[in-house]
Amino acid sequence: MTATVLQAKGITKEFPGVLANDHVDFDLREGEIHALLGENGAGKSTLMNIIYGLYNQDEGEIIINGQPSNITTPNDAIEYGIGMVHQHFMLIPVFRVTENIMLGAETLHRDKNRTPPFWKRGIFEWVRQLDFLERRAVTKKVSELSHQYGLDIDPDAIVGDLPVGVQQRVEIIKALYRNAKILILDEPSAVLTPQEVEDLFRIMRELTSRGVSIIFITHKLKEVLAVADRITVMRAGKVVDTVIPEESNEQKLASLMVGRDVLLKVDKKTAHPKGDVLTVSDLRVVDHRKLDVVRGVSFNVRRGEILGIAGVQGNGQTELIEALTGLRPTRSGKVILAGKDVTGKPPRVVTEAGLGHIPEDRQRHGLVLSYPITDNIMLCTYYLPPFAKGFTIQQKAVDEVTRQLIKAFDVRTPSPFVITSKLSGGNQQKVIVARELSRPVNLLIANQPTRGLDVGSIEYIHKEIIAMRDRGVGVLLVSAELDEILSLSDRIAVIYRGEIVTTVDAKDATREQLGLWMAGAKPESA
């Protein structure tokens, strides 16, 4: 029988007003992928943060390789061979790959024998020589690890210039560099494209084949069934069940997660669109390098319909949406929203024209993380009734509306006054969705609206988006999830290298055909 490398016994952790872990038992075997599945707020990340030393448990113990451990800090966890890749990467964008990996572990490869003492060469030259030798050793080690595990990383690349999927590889190598034999991946696919997810799974299997044991935290049912050896489901701070993929399916896992039957397919009626609410004509946008990334894009969104934009990440979707919402200047073209020319206008002007926006990057463009939930709920309308009377914020109204939205959108928080940065990624997303879907708008731009959410929340948000469509709101949907595009959209526009290559009715679209167009194949009518 395969050896057990980690056991968590009776782990209990309570925060003010929330019992995050309630006598949780969990174990991990050598060379396996053990998925930890659950809704946002189920206690998954809390348990892993305890194992990694970011939190200290109130009760229970952690056993590593059959021996009781004393993990109180991440340094302790690293000493026990535990590494963690967080949902939001802990990397410094302006540093090179090597510099990020060696940060915090600078003495692992210091060659003291080859470095003359400072009294012979001078203190500054001595320090410079140490740094040079260490960088060279780390670069060599990174190259070896990259080759060994098929991670394909340039040690000298600037991290900020790397795609998200490659940045994740840097985080994995950072853990392996510290000799991790137990790897915790917290929502590793939340920001990845479908192609990057497949690459991640390949890397995970390669790691386990070499003896690394992986805890895979997620809420995505298809992924756990595709890659996990065992699946443990948590709900409301407790372990509900542990199953193997061969004996389960998406519907059973969803029911275990939520505690009720969940509708996994979108239930919607035929759309009855009316006049255009958004018209985009020959729009051209450049990126930070002044290169054309949106190249003469033209399309329209009608009231009472959902237009989905399908495309592999990096084909201009981000810059297109930023231009439509006032976050990026346009080079040329025109944007008409509800009869108003909003081309190149700032975000407030576009918002006042009736735009609701669920941004792709929730932390950068969707929230002020240092503000409480109450302040984030009123970000778009803080100067309007009922939140304001003249120049005075009506705090009672703010608190009341926030409590209503927290309940309606199931934001897991003990209080409306919690600082938003303290929420899980999924609950941060719920705050944005609650704010944007609760306002009267003409057009909703939903850019990755369910990224980081569990099946219960996805079901609810899909229903709300369909309800907005049925109320006559136009919806522009951008999603890396092709299933989401096919399920929600009435029409689908395919974007490739900054151009709309075709637009089709969703009922006539197939995954295979969309995939070919997204990869650059020309439509037959072209």
Backbone torsions as a table, in degrees:
resi	resn	phi	psi	omega
1	MET	NA	140.1	-178.8
2	THR	-63.4	137.5	-177.8
3	ALA	-68.5	147.0	175.4
4	THR	-90.1	122.0	-176.2
5	VAL	-95.1	-21.4	-178.7
6	LEU	-147.9	137.1	173.4
7	GLN	-133.7	133.7	170.0
8	ALA	-111.7	122.3	-175.0
9	LYS	-119.0	120.5	173.7
10	GLY	59.8	34.5	-176.4
11	ILE	-69.7	124.0	178.0
12	THR	-128.5	132.6	178.4
13	LYS	-143.9	125.1	-179.2
14	GLU	-121.2	131.4	171.2
15	PHE	-106.0	165.9	179.6
16	PRO	-53.9	112.1	177.4
17	GLY	84.5	-2.9	-176.0
18	VAL	-137.8	125.6	170.8
19	LEU	-93.0	93.7	-171.6
20	ALA	-73.1	-41.4	176.4
21	ASN	-128.1	128.4	-174.9
22	ASP	-121.2	89.1	178.7
23	HIS	51.3	59.4	-175.7
24	VAL	-86.7	132.5	171.6
25	ASP	-112.1	135.3	-178.3
26	PHE	-155.1	143.4	176.8
27	ASP	-140.1	157.2	-178.7
28	LEU	-133.8	131.7	-179.4
29	ARG	-98.9	159.2	-178.8
30	GLU	-64.2	130.8	174.8
31	GLY	70.8	22.9	178.5
32	GLU	-115.3	160.4	170.0
33	ILE	-106.6	110.2	-179.2
34	HIS	-107.9	110.8	-178.1
35	ALA	-83.5	137.9	175.2
36	LEU	-112.7	110.1	-169.9
37	LEU	-111.5	142.2	177.2
38	GLY	173.4	164.4	177.2
39	GLU	-67.6	166.1	170.2
40	ASN	-60.1	130.3	-179.4
41	GLY	87.8	5.5	-179.8
42	ALA	-74.9	-17.5	179.2
43	GLY	109.9	6.0	-177.5
44	LYS	-62.1	-55.6	-176.4
45	SER	-66.0	-34.9	177.3
46	THR	-59.9	-46.2	179.0
47	LEU	-59.3	-44.7	-178.7
48	MET	-69.2	-36.0	177.2
49	ASN	-65.3	-29.7	174.8
50	ILE	-70.5	-45.5	179.1
51	ILE	-61.5	-33.8	-178.2
52	TYR	-89.2	-2.9	175.4
53	GLY	88.2	7.0	177.4
54	LEU	-76.7	-30.8	171.9
55	TYR	-121.8	157.0	172.3
56	ASN	-110.6	131.8	-176.8
57	GLN	-69.9	153.0	173.9
58	ASP	-81.1	-35.4	177.8
59	GLU	-141.8	162.6	174.8
60	GLY	97.7	175.1	-179.1
61	GLU	-143.4	158.0	177.9
62	ILE	-117.2	127.3	-177.6
63	ILE	-113.7	125.6	179.8
64	ILE	-113.4	121.2	179.5
65	ASN	51.1	41.6	175.3
66	GLY	83.4	-3.0	-178.3
67	GLN	-115.0	135.5	176.1
68	PRO	-58.4	141.0	-178.4
69	SER	-113.7	164.4	175.3
70	ASN	-128.1	80.4	-176.8
71	ILE	-99.3	110.0	178.3
72	THR	-119.8	-13.9	178.6
73	THR	-141.6	162.4	174.7
74	PRO	-58.3	-32.1	177.1
75	ASN	-61.7	-37.9	175.8
76	ASP	-62.4	-44.9	-179.7
77	ALA	-61.1	-42.4	179.2
78	ILE	-62.1	-39.3	177.5
79	GLU	-61.3	-31.9	178.0
80	TYR	-85.1	3.1	177.7
81	GLY	83.5	27.2	179.3
82	ILE	-106.4	129.2	174.9
83	GLY	-123.1	153.9	-178.0
84	MET	-137.8	131.7	173.2
85	VAL	-106.6	111.2	-174.6
86	HIS	-78.3	158.7	179.5
87	GLN	-58.9	-44.2	174.8
88	HIS	-102.1	113.2	-168.2
89	PHE	-60.0	144.8	-179.9
90	MET	-100.2	62.9	-177.2
91	LEU	-121.9	153.9	176.0
92	ILE	-101.3	111.4	-170.6
93	PRO	-58.4	-33.8	-174.9
94	VAL	-83.9	-6.1	177.9
95	PHE	-88.7	157.0	173.9
96	ARG	-76.8	167.0	179.6
97	VAL	-56.1	-49.3	-179.0
98	THR	-58.0	-43.4	-178.1
99	GLU	-65.3	-39.4	177.4
100	ASN	-64.7	-39.7	-176.6
101	ILE	-71.8	-37.9	-177.5
102	MET	-81.4	-14.2	-176.8
103	LEU	-61.9	122.1	-178.5
104	GLY	90.0	-8.3	178.8
105	ALA	-135.4	42.4	-169.2
106	GLU	-67.8	-17.2	-174.4
107	THR	-98.3	1.8	-174.5
108	LEU	-64.6	-31.7	-175.8
109	HIS	-124.1	21.7	-178.1
110	ARG	-70.3	125.1	-176.6
111	ASP	-97.8	88.7	-174.5
112	LYS	-72.5	-30.3	-175.8
113	ASN	-66.9	-30.5	-176.4
114	ARG	-93.6	1.1	-176.3
115	THR	-110.5	115.2	179.3
116	PRO	-61.0	145.5	178.3
117	PRO	-62.7	157.2	-172.0
118	PHE	-64.6	-25.1	-178.4
119	TRP	-73.2	-13.5	176.3
120	LYS	-93.6	-27.0	-174.7
121	ARG	-121.1	-8.2	-175.1
122	GLY	96.4	142.3	-172.5
123	ILE	-62.0	-42.4	-175.7
124	PHE	-70.4	-39.3	177.9
125	GLU	-67.9	-36.4	178.4
126	TRP	-63.2	-46.6	178.7
127	VAL	-63.8	-42.0	179.6
128	ARG	-61.9	-40.7	-179.3
129	GLN	-66.9	-41.5	175.5
130	LEU	-56.5	-47.5	-177.5
131	ASP	-61.9	-42.1	-179.5
132	PHE	-63.2	-47.4	-179.1
133	LEU	-62.6	-39.8	-177.9
134	GLU	-67.7	-45.3	178.6
135	ARG	-58.7	-42.1	-179.5
136	ARG	-62.8	-42.5	-179.9
137	ALA	-66.8	-42.4	-179.6
138	VAL	-66.7	-42.3	178.7
139	THR	-58.1	-42.8	178.1
140	LYS	-63.3	-44.2	-179.3
141	LYS	-64.6	-41.3	179.0
142	VAL	-62.1	-42.6	178.6
143	SER	-62.3	-40.7	179.4
144	GLU	-64.6	-46.5	179.6
145	LEU	-64.3	-40.5	179.5
146	SER	-59.9	-43.9	179.6
147	HIS	-70.4	-42.2	-176.2
148	GLN	-60.8	-40.3	-175.2
149	TYR	-106.4	9.0	177.8
150	GLY	65.0	38.6	-174.6
151	LEU	-93.7	-21.5	170.4
152	ASP	53.7	70.9	-179.5
153	ILE	-127.6	137.4	174.2
154	ASP	-86.5	113.2	-176.9
155	PRO	-61.0	-22.3	-176.4
156	ASP	-96.2	1.4	-178.9
157	ALA	-71.9	146.0	173.4
158	ILE	-76.8	126.6	-173.1
159	VAL	-59.6	-39.8	-178.5
160	GLY	-63.0	-19.3	179.8
161	ASP	-89.8	-5.4	-175.4
162	LEU	-89.3	145.7	172.3
163	PRO	-60.7	159.4	-176.3
164	VAL	-57.6	-41.9	-178.8
165	GLY	-61.7	-36.3	178.8
166	VAL	-74.6	-35.7	174.9
167	GLN	-59.0	-37.0	178.1
168	GLN	-64.5	-37.7	176.8
169	ARG	-61.6	-38.3	177.8
170	VAL	-59.9	-42.6	178.0
171	GLU	-62.2	-40.3	179.6
172	ILE	-65.6	-44.4	178.9
173	ILE	-64.3	-35.8	178.4
174	LYS	-59.1	-40.1	177.7
175	ALA	-69.7	-43.7	-179.8
176	LEU	-65.2	-35.2	177.6
177	TYR	-59.6	-31.3	178.1
178	ARG	-90.6	18.1	173.9
179	ASN	66.3	35.8	178.9
180	ALA	-70.5	132.2	172.6
181	LYS	-110.9	-13.3	173.8
182	ILE	-121.3	120.4	-174.8
183	LEU	-117.7	123.3	177.5
184	ILE	-101.1	119.9	177.7
185	LEU	-109.3	109.9	-176.1
186	ASP	-94.3	108.0	-179.5
187	GLU	48.2	55.1	-171.5
188	PRO	-68.6	-20.5	-176.3
189	SER	-100.4	4.8	-173.2
190	ALA	-61.7	-30.8	-176.0
191	VAL	-115.5	16.6	-175.7
192	LEU	-103.5	151.4	172.4
193	THR	-76.7	164.7	177.7
194	PRO	-55.3	-38.0	179.2
195	GLN	-66.7	-40.2	179.2
196	GLU	-68.4	-32.5	177.1
197	VAL	-63.6	-45.3	178.1
198	GLU	-60.1	-39.1	178.5
199	ASP	-66.8	-39.0	176.8
200	LEU	-61.0	-43.4	179.7
201	PHE	-62.1	-40.0	177.4
202	ARG	-60.6	-43.3	179.6
203	ILE	-64.6	-41.7	179.9
204	MET	-61.4	-43.3	179.9
205	ARG	-66.0	-37.1	178.0
206	GLU	-64.5	-41.1	179.1
207	LEU	-62.1	-47.2	-177.9
208	THR	-67.6	-31.3	178.1
209	SER	-66.0	-18.9	179.4
210	ARG	-104.4	16.2	171.7
211	GLY	95.8	-1.6	176.8
212	VAL	-77.8	138.3	177.4
213	SER	-104.7	136.1	-171.6
214	ILE	-122.6	131.2	167.7
215	ILE	-102.4	121.2	-171.5
216	PHE	-112.6	101.7	-179.6
217	ILE	-87.9	127.3	-178.6
218	THR	-162.0	173.8	169.9
219	HIS	-129.6	9.6	-176.0
220	LYS	-93.5	115.3	-171.6
221	LEU	-67.4	-45.1	-178.0
222	LYS	-60.5	-37.1	-176.3
223	GLU	-68.2	-43.5	-179.0
224	VAL	-66.6	-36.4	178.3
225	LEU	-68.2	-27.9	-177.2
226	ALA	-82.0	-31.4	-167.9
227	VAL	-123.3	-21.1	-171.5
228	ALA	-81.3	149.9	170.3
229	ASP	-88.5	-37.8	173.2
230	ARG	-137.3	156.6	-178.6
231	ILE	-132.0	121.1	172.9
232	THR	-107.1	128.5	-177.7
233	VAL	-105.4	130.5	176.4
234	MET	-113.1	146.1	174.6
235	ARG	-147.1	127.9	177.3
236	ALA	52.7	42.5	174.1
237	GLY	84.5	-0.4	-178.1
238	LYS	-120.8	153.6	171.9
239	VAL	-80.1	123.8	-179.1
240	VAL	-88.8	-44.4	-176.9
241	ASP	-167.6	159.1	170.7
242	THR	-125.0	125.5	-175.5
243	VAL	-132.0	168.2	171.6
244	ILE	-108.3	148.4	-174.2
245	PRO	-55.6	-36.6	-176.1
246	GLU	-63.3	-21.9	-176.9
247	GLU	-107.6	16.3	-178.2
248	SER	-140.3	178.3	175.4
249	ASN	-153.7	177.6	-175.6
250	GLU	-60.1	-42.5	-176.3
251	GLN	-65.4	-42.1	179.3
252	LYS	-65.2	-43.2	-179.9
253	LEU	-64.9	-41.1	179.3
254	ALA	-61.7	-42.1	179.3
255	SER	-64.8	-38.7	176.7
256	LEU	-64.4	-40.6	-178.6
257	MET	-65.4	-45.2	-169.5
258	VAL	-96.8	-25.3	-178.5
259	GLY	86.5	15.3	178.3
260	ARG	-160.0	169.6	175.2
261	ASP	-69.8	137.1	-178.0
262	VAL	-117.7	136.3	177.0
263	LEU	-82.7	106.6	-176.3
264	LEU	-83.4	-19.3	177.6
265	LYS	-105.0	143.2	-178.4
266	VAL	-72.7	128.0	178.4
267	ASP	-100.6	109.6	-178.1
268	LYS	-142.6	153.3	176.7
269	LYS	-92.7	169.9	178.4
270	THR	-63.6	136.4	179.2
271	ALA	-73.6	150.8	174.6
272	HIS	-128.3	73.6	-175.2
273	PRO	-69.1	153.4	178.2
274	LYS	-119.2	-138.9	-174.8
275	GLY	-68.3	165.6	-179.5
276	ASP	-66.4	135.2	172.1
277	VAL	-105.2	-23.5	176.1
278	LEU	-135.6	129.3	175.2
279	THR	-128.1	120.5	178.9
280	VAL	-113.2	125.2	-175.0
281	SER	-124.4	118.8	172.8
282	ASP	46.8	47.7	-175.2
283	LEU	-79.8	131.8	177.4
284	ARG	-126.9	132.7	-176.1
285	VAL	-137.5	143.7	177.6
286	VAL	-111.4	158.0	177.5
287	ASP	-93.6	-169.6	-176.3
288	HIS	-66.8	-16.1	177.9
289	ARG	-93.0	4.6	-178.2
290	LYS	67.9	25.2	176.7
291	LEU	-98.8	143.9	178.6
292	ASP	-66.4	122.2	177.2
293	VAL	-119.6	-20.6	170.1
294	VAL	-119.7	118.7	-165.3
295	ARG	-120.0	85.3	174.9
296	GLY	68.4	44.3	-176.8
297	VAL	-79.1	132.9	175.0
298	SER	-135.2	131.6	174.7
299	PHE	-165.5	172.4	177.2
300	ASN	-137.6	152.2	173.1
301	VAL	-122.2	129.0	-178.2
302	ARG	-97.4	155.4	174.6
303	ARG	-63.2	132.9	177.1
304	GLY	82.8	21.9	175.3
305	GLU	-141.0	161.9	175.3
306	ILE	-115.7	117.7	174.0
307	LEU	-100.8	117.1	178.4
308	GLY	-94.6	139.1	175.0
309	ILE	-107.5	115.1	-178.8
310	ALA	-104.3	135.2	178.3
311	GLY	178.9	152.2	174.3
312	VAL	-68.3	139.0	-178.6
313	GLN	-53.3	138.0	178.4
314	GLY	97.5	11.0	178.9
315	ASN	-104.2	22.2	174.6
316	GLY	104.8	-3.1	-178.5
317	GLN	-61.1	-44.8	-176.9
318	THR	-60.2	-48.9	-178.0
319	GLU	-67.8	-35.1	177.3
320	LEU	-60.9	-49.5	-178.1
321	ILE	-67.1	-38.2	177.2
322	GLU	-62.0	-37.5	177.9
323	ALA	-68.6	-40.2	-179.6
324	LEU	-67.2	-29.6	-175.8
325	THR	-98.3	2.6	177.0
326	GLY	87.1	9.6	-178.6
327	LEU	-90.2	-9.9	-179.6
328	ARG	-144.5	136.4	178.7
329	PRO	-69.0	154.9	176.7
330	THR	-101.5	150.9	176.0
331	ARG	-84.5	-41.4	178.5
332	SER	-163.2	174.1	-179.4
333	GLY	102.9	-175.0	-175.9
334	LYS	-142.9	143.0	176.4
335	VAL	-126.6	118.7	179.1
336	ILE	-113.7	120.4	-179.9
337	LEU	-118.9	117.2	179.6
338	ALA	51.4	41.9	176.9
339	GLY	84.1	-1.9	-178.4
340	LYS	-109.8	137.9	176.5
341	ASP	-79.3	109.3	-178.7
342	VAL	-113.0	20.0	-178.9
343	THR	-59.4	121.3	176.6
344	GLY	69.6	9.3	-179.3
345	LYS	-77.9	154.2	179.0
346	PRO	-69.5	162.8	-175.1
347	PRO	-54.4	-37.7	-177.7
348	ARG	-65.5	-40.1	179.4
349	VAL	-62.9	-42.6	-179.9
350	VAL	-66.7	-41.1	178.7
351	THR	-62.1	-43.5	-179.0
352	GLU	-68.5	-19.0	175.3
353	ALA	-79.2	-3.7	175.3
354	GLY	107.5	31.9	179.9
355	LEU	-100.1	132.1	166.0
356	GLY	-108.2	139.2	-172.3
357	HIS	-137.7	118.5	169.1
358	ILE	-100.0	104.5	-171.0
359	PRO	-78.3	158.9	178.7
360	GLU	-65.5	-43.4	-179.4
361	ASP	-103.2	96.2	-173.5
362	ARG	-64.1	-33.4	-175.6
363	GLN	-80.1	-30.6	-177.6
364	ARG	-86.8	-42.3	-172.8
365	HIS	-115.3	-8.7	-173.8
366	GLY	-106.5	-21.6	-172.2
367	LEU	-142.6	156.5	163.8
368	VAL	-103.5	101.0	-168.1
369	LEU	-62.7	-26.6	-179.0
370	SER	-83.0	-4.1	178.5
371	TYR	-92.9	154.5	173.1
372	PRO	-71.8	169.5	180.0
373	ILE	-57.8	-40.4	-178.4
374	THR	-55.6	-45.2	-178.4
375	ASP	-69.3	-36.0	179.4
376	ASN	-69.8	-31.2	178.8
377	ILE	-64.7	-32.0	-176.2
378	MET	-103.1	14.5	-175.6
379	LEU	-54.0	-40.3	-174.7
380	CYS	-83.6	-22.0	-170.6
381	THR	-134.8	27.0	-176.7
382	TYR	-63.2	-21.1	-176.8
383	TYR	-97.4	5.0	-177.3
384	LEU	-116.5	156.6	172.6
385	PRO	-62.8	148.7	2.2
386	PRO	-86.9	3.5	-174.9
387	PHE	-78.5	-21.1	-177.2
388	ALA	-135.1	147.7	172.3
389	LYS	-132.1	104.5	-171.6
390	GLY	66.3	-123.8	179.8
391	PHE	-99.9	12.3	-174.0
392	THR	-112.8	128.5	174.4
393	ILE	-71.5	130.7	177.3
394	GLN	-91.8	87.1	-171.3
395	GLN	-60.7	-34.3	-179.9
396	LYS	-62.8	-42.0	178.2
397	ALA	-67.2	-40.1	178.1
398	VAL	-60.1	-47.1	-178.3
399	ASP	-63.9	-41.7	-177.9
400	GLU	-65.0	-47.5	179.5
401	VAL	-63.0	-42.1	-179.6
402	THR	-60.9	-43.8	179.0
403	ARG	-62.0	-40.3	179.1
404	GLN	-62.7	-44.0	-177.7
405	LEU	-72.0	-35.2	176.0
406	ILE	-58.9	-42.8	179.7
407	LYS	-69.6	-45.2	-175.8
408	ALA	-65.7	-37.5	-175.9
409	PHE	-103.5	9.8	173.9
410	ASP	54.3	48.3	174.2
411	VAL	-77.0	119.2	-176.3
412	ARG	-82.1	99.8	-179.2
413	THR	-153.4	144.2	178.0
414	PRO	-74.5	-16.3	-174.8
415	SER	-158.8	150.1	174.5
416	PRO	-67.8	-13.7	-173.7
417	PHE	-98.8	7.8	176.4
418	VAL	-65.7	136.9	175.9
419	ILE	-64.1	132.6	-170.5
420	THR	-62.3	-29.7	179.1
421	SER	-64.7	-18.5	-179.5
422	LYS	-81.1	-12.9	179.9
423	LEU	-78.0	156.5	172.1
424	SER	-66.8	162.2	-179.8
425	GLY	-56.7	-41.1	-179.6
426	GLY	-65.4	-38.9	179.4
427	ASN	-73.6	-29.2	171.7
428	GLN	-62.0	-41.9	178.6
429	GLN	-63.4	-38.4	179.8
430	LYS	-63.5	-35.4	178.0
431	VAL	-62.6	-43.1	178.8
432	ILE	-64.3	-47.5	-178.6
433	VAL	-61.8	-41.3	178.6
434	ALA	-60.8	-44.0	179.8
435	ARG	-64.4	-45.7	-172.5
436	GLU	-77.6	-34.7	-177.8
437	LEU	-83.1	-11.8	-178.4
438	SER	-94.9	-3.5	179.9
439	ARG	-96.3	151.2	173.5
440	PRO	-74.3	116.9	-177.0
441	VAL	-133.5	158.4	173.8
442	ASN	-91.6	-35.6	-177.3
443	LEU	-136.2	133.3	173.1
444	LEU	-110.6	121.1	171.2
445	ILE	-99.4	112.1	-177.1
446	ALA	-109.7	100.8	-176.9
447	ASN	-102.9	106.0	-174.7
448	GLN	55.5	56.6	-171.5
449	PRO	-67.4	-23.7	-177.5
450	THR	-111.5	14.5	179.1
451	ARG	-62.6	125.7	178.3
452	GLY	83.7	9.5	-178.1
453	LEU	-106.5	155.8	179.2
454	ASP	-88.1	173.8	-172.4
455	VAL	-63.1	-36.3	179.2
456	GLY	-65.8	-42.1	178.9
457	SER	-70.0	-38.2	177.8
458	ILE	-61.2	-45.1	178.2
459	GLU	-56.7	-44.8	-178.1
460	TYR	-66.0	-45.4	-177.2
461	ILE	-67.6	-39.0	175.5
462	HIS	-59.4	-42.5	177.7
463	LYS	-61.2	-41.4	-178.6
464	GLU	-67.5	-39.7	178.2
465	ILE	-64.2	-43.8	177.3
466	ILE	-63.0	-40.3	179.5
467	ALA	-63.1	-38.3	178.1
468	MET	-66.0	-42.6	175.9
469	ARG	-57.1	-45.3	-177.0
470	ASP	-69.2	-18.7	175.7
471	ARG	-86.7	0.7	177.1
472	GLY	99.4	8.0	176.2
473	VAL	-82.2	139.3	172.1
474	GLY	-83.3	141.5	-178.6
475	VAL	-127.0	126.8	172.0
476	LEU	-107.8	112.4	-174.0
477	LEU	-107.2	126.1	172.2
478	VAL	-119.5	126.3	-178.1
479	SER	-149.8	142.2	174.0
480	ALA	-80.0	-12.0	179.4
481	GLU	-90.0	106.6	-177.7
482	LEU	-63.4	-33.4	176.8
483	ASP	-61.8	-38.1	178.9
484	GLU	-66.8	-42.3	177.4
485	ILE	-59.8	-47.5	-177.7
486	LEU	-67.7	-35.1	-176.9
487	SER	-74.2	-39.8	-172.1
488	LEU	-93.6	-32.2	-168.1
489	SER	-75.0	148.6	168.6
490	ASP	-95.1	-37.1	170.7
491	ARG	-130.0	154.2	-179.0
492	ILE	-129.3	125.5	174.1
493	ALA	-105.3	130.7	-179.1
494	VAL	-100.2	126.9	-179.5
495	ILE	-109.7	135.9	178.8
496	TYR	-145.5	122.4	-179.2
497	ARG	50.5	44.6	173.4
498	GLY	79.8	9.5	179.7
499	GLU	-127.7	144.7	172.6
500	ILE	-80.9	111.9	-174.6
501	VAL	-85.3	-27.4	176.9
502	THR	-168.2	159.7	173.4
503	THR	-132.1	129.0	-176.1
504	VAL	-132.1	158.0	171.3
505	ASP	-70.3	137.8	-176.8
506	ALA	-59.4	-34.2	-178.5
507	LYS	-66.1	-20.9	-179.6
508	ASP	-97.7	-1.7	-174.3
509	ALA	-92.9	147.6	173.7
510	THR	-125.5	155.6	178.4
511	ARG	-58.3	-41.7	-175.8
512	GLU	-64.6	-45.2	-177.8
513	GLN	-69.0	-42.0	177.7
514	LEU	-61.6	-40.4	178.9
515	GLY	-60.7	-39.8	177.7
516	LEU	-65.4	-44.6	179.0
517	TRP	-64.3	-39.9	179.4
518	MET	-64.3	-26.3	179.0
519	ALA	-88.5	0.1	174.9
520	GLY	108.9	0.0	177.4
521	ALA	-66.2	141.4	-178.8
522	LYS	-82.6	135.1	173.7
523	PRO	-60.3	148.6	-177.0
524	GLU	-60.9	-30.4	-178.2
525	SER	-77.9	-11.3	-176.6
526	ALA	-71.9	NA	NA
